Amino acid sequence: MDKPSYEISPWQLRWRGLDLDALRRTESTFALANGHIGLRGTFEEGEPRGLPGTYLNGFYEQRRLPYAEAGYGFPEDGQTVVNVTDGKIIRLLVEDEPLDMRYGRALEHERVLDFRSGTLRRRTVWESPTGRRVRITSERLVSFTQRAIAAINYSVEPLDDKIQLVVQSDLLANEPVVSRTADPRVAAALDKPLISDHASARGYRAVLAHHTRASDLRMAAAMDHELHLDEDNIRTEIKAEDDLARLTVAADVPKGSKLTLTKYLAYGWSSKRSSPALRSQVDAALVGALQTGWDGLLAEQRSFLDEFWDTADIEIEGDAELQQAVRFALFHVLQAGARGETRAIPAKGLTGPGYDGHAFWDTESFVLPVLTYTIPDAARDALRWRYSTLDKARARARTLCQEGAAFPWRSINGEECSGYWPAGTAAFHINADIADAVMRYLYATQDKPFESECAVELLVETARLWMSIGHHDTHGRFRIDGVTGPDEYTAVVDNNVYTNLMARRNLRAAAAVAEANPSLAHDLGVDTEEASRWRDAADDMVVLYDKELKVHPQSECFTDHARWDFHTTPAENYPLLLNYPYFDLYRKQVVKQADLVLALHLCGDEFTPEEKARNFAYYEALTVRDSSLSACTQAVMAAEVGHLELAYDYFAEAALTDLHDLHDNVQNGLHIASLAGAWMAAVAGFGGMRDHHGKLTFAPRLPPELTKIAFRMTFRGSKIGVEIRPERAAYRLYSGEPLDLSHHGDPFTLGTEPVILPIPGPPDHPTPQQPHGRAPTRRRPR
């Protein structure tokens, strides 16, 4: 008999049957979050479990970074996301036998993550070791509308005779977590990281407050309950101590009746507010949730998601599993950023502790394009978080003896946490990635308050960094030397093309907004001479080109390096960074993830169609995809240059990265950027959507395996839809003002009437080859 797995369904992720070995994976995929609170999909009973996890966005513990040999400018402290007080736990005793899925028998068991209701449902029929049978049904949510609130509706129904049931509803802090690292400093930092400040309980409500040792952050968690039982024979007691608050409910429940407990949870944290203030905050949030009620929370959740899907949905005909995967991806991207509200969007969202809960450039280059065109307020809030860390970025630039702002490669609070500078601090392109996301958001929303409050200063300070780390050489060319591009197998290089092109856009954008906002520019000390220098540097930027190979070298001398010997590299030696020294990787032609190819996408207006085709083929033969960030970009560019079946394979790889656990690490959380990449592959790949300098254009084509892709998006307040069929594309304006668009280079205005246009055939180029053994899995529609 096959092991349980995900059933294919267009709007749900369903797991039927019990597989305890899969718990760590399913706890990540079944996670619920709203950008502020994250709950891993552990069982209500608390055990068995793979990796418990309850997270508050931005709540971390600090620890010293270890160095065998420290150097000037090395970051001193690391930050690690903390597993905070767990409120998901609802233990059940059936006639004094604890319900534990490892004992007795699960006669029926299924869990369903519903993308429309925004809830995780569970249905279990359990037979105790002594033969007593009960049915457990539960549904939980993390509210999109009430940011501090999560809730669980939990019911138990006897299936045979009258049974005594005892339910224990807990708030549990400092629950044991197995360390994922051999570094004793990390383990020590996360061993009971929460110090008790307050514990109280009364009626059905309890509150626990804690703070962290080193980072000195404070948090409060609270729970309240509603009980429903047809019988009057019920007893309750509640207690609270430093790390545990518990409501115990005992009842004799006859067959035909059920005991239902609705548990409301509230969370809050701060680096500034006092513990009493936080307790008051979560108390108030609970009162609001109880006023709304369980049914009201469900209705609010459904309404929020109805609006989201009306703007963001992607429909796929011809591959049911891919349809499910794309909606799963969009749902988790929404959960990662919907209510972050000036907090970072971590690389794993709030689904697990991977990457220590840090945010990277993934946010701006992969996640924010999705949010910008589907839920732009969330994109604005993520950019406001970057703006809130601008003083720290300025301080980091000064430490590095540079001007302007140097944003961290990895961080939770805005301070650099990467202890390996060649693939961390040297990756200065993150500053241009942030600038690019700022301009994309401004073009797409025309948000003037954000422009004046945040955007001008962000663009000015990032532009100043490029002027500081770059220079004009003796030939008058502007060079940027000693940096690392997106490809972390080629570090500390001169004139990385991606970095230079993105810096060029940054410099020109800064000059443009300074000119458009002279008063703000004056306040920042920008004069016409400085803006002119930015434009000159952009015009003089080195963009490498190998005339003999007719391709753009990824960086200086890259095409002169020896090629990696892919044929003698065994499959088990991937990812290469875990099996070969960086010294060898850095001096070979081998690409971890799309770098020059990412430039073809994001800076596509800088290349001719012929250059794109040649560059894509050249780098396809070198890219091993040891990063989950690569497949989506390769899908986008494969589609543009006409390799539609290859693009389809990469599309599936990006969308199914977590559902198929392609990197064997889903247990530590989902790959939010790869999930966002599924949207990019559909919309920018097969939809051909480009947004260069505020001009929205499309060049749609379908792979032969699919009969339709349809997607929706918002641009400048207008909601549009694009439906792609093999021979034609239909554009519709659902709301808002008419838009000037283009289709395969032909401009048109989209107004109240649909515009239906034929799709030209794809360009014809030789089929590119991948490194030996690294071709994507050939996609077979399911």
Buried (B, 14 or more C-beta within 10 A) or exposed (E): EEEBBBBBBEBBBBBBBBEEEBBBBBBBBBBBBBBBBBBBBBBBBBEBBBBBBBBBBBBBBBBEBEEEEEEEEBBEBBBBBBBBBBBBBBBBBBBEBBBBBEEBBBEBBBBBBBBBBBBBBBBBBBBBEEEBBBBBBBBBBBBBBBBBBBBBBBBBBBBEEEBBBBBBBBBBBBBEBEEBEEBEBBBEBBEEBBBBBBBBBEEBBBBBBBBBBBBEBBBBBBBBBBBEBEEEEBEBEBEBEBBBBBBBBBBBBEEEBBBBBBBBBBBBBBEEBEBEEBBBBBBBBBBBBBEBBBEBBBBBBBEBBEEBBBBBBBBBBBBBBBBBBBBBBBBBBBBBBBBBBBBBBBBBBBBBBBBBBBBBBBBBBBBBBBBBBBBBBBBBBBBBBBBBBBEBBBBBBEBBEBBBBBBBBBBBBBBBBBBBBBBBBBBBBBBBBBBBBBBBBBBBBEBEEBBBEBBBBBBBBBBBBBBBBBEEEEEEBBBBBEBBBBBBBBBBBBBBBBBBBBBBBBBBBBBBBBEEBEEBBEEBEBEEEBBEBBBBBBEBBBBBEEEEEEBBBBBBEBBEBEEBEBEEBEEEEBBBBEEBEBEEBBEBBBBBBBBBBBBBBBBBEBBEEEBBBBBBBBBBBBBBBBBBBBBBBBBBBBBBBBBBEBBBBBBBBBBBBBBBBBBEBBBBBBBBBBBBBBBBBBBBBBBBBBBBEEEBBBBBBBBEBBEEBBBBBBBBEBBBBBBBBEEEBBBBBEEEEEBEBBBBEEEEEBEEEEBEBEBEEBEEBEEBEBBBEBBBEEBEBE
